Amino acid sequence: MTVNMTKGQAISLQKNDGSGLTTVRMGLGWQAAPRRGLFGSRTREIDLDASAVLFADKQPVDVVFFRHLVSDDGSVRHTGDNLVGGVGQGGDDEAILVDLARVPVHIDQIVFTVNSFTGQTFQEVQNAFCRLVDETNGQELARYTLAGGGQYTAQIMAKVHRTGSGWTLTALGTPTNGRTFQDLMPAILPHL
C-alpha cells in the first residue's frame, strides 16, 4: 500500500514483520508542461537530474549522480541519465537504488535532490514526483508529488536517515536554485 506523503512527513522503512527493508529505489518522474503558442499547445524536452548526497555527521562524504553513477562503497547506484523526461509516462525517468544493508555505518543520511542542469524552471514541468519502491518485490511504499511550478531550478526532494536500528524516509520538497548538487548544498544543510 502506497503512502501519499506530504511535505515534512516521515515514514519508517520497517516491514510489517519488524524487519528492515534491504534495497530501495528512489524513482523520479516528470513531464514537460504544455506551453500555449500561436499554433496551439506544444511541449519541449526537460532534462532534470537526480542526485543522492551521502552524509556522515552532517558532512557530505560521497555523491551519486549522472557523472558518478555508483557510490565509492557500492551501496548507492544511479540507473542513468534521462535527458527528456516523460518517457515512463508515469513511471520513473531516473532512479537511484540504495542497498540499505550495505550503506556503511558512518553514513547516517542520504539526501535526494533534483535539478535542472540546463536552467529550465519548474514552471516548465508537470506531474513531477519521487517515490520509494521496495526493490525486492517492486512494491511502491511512498510517493511525494511536487505541487505546482515555480521560478526555481531545483528541489530537495527527500532523505532517508538512520533512526535507531532502522531507516526513515522524510519528504522534504524544498524548492531552491542550482544547476548541480554542489549548488544545492547550502539549501540541503538545514535539513540534516
Secondary structure as UniProt FT lines:
FT   STRAND          3..4
FT   TURN            7..8
FT   STRAND          10..12
FT   TURN            16..17
FT   STRAND          23..32
FT   STRAND          35..37
FT   TURN            38..39
FT   STRAND          40..42
FT   STRAND          48..56
FT   TURN            57..58
FT   STRAND          59..65
FT   TURN            66..67
FT   TURN            72..73
FT   STRAND          76..78
FT   TURN            87..90
FT   STRAND          94..99
FT   TURN            100..102
FT   TURN            105..106
FT   STRAND          109..116
FT   TURN            117..118
FT   HELIX           122..124
FT   STRAND          125..134
FT   TURN            135..138
FT   STRAND          139..145
FT   STRAND          154..163
FT   TURN            164..165
FT   STRAND          166..176
FT   HELIX           181..188
FT   HELIX           189..191
//
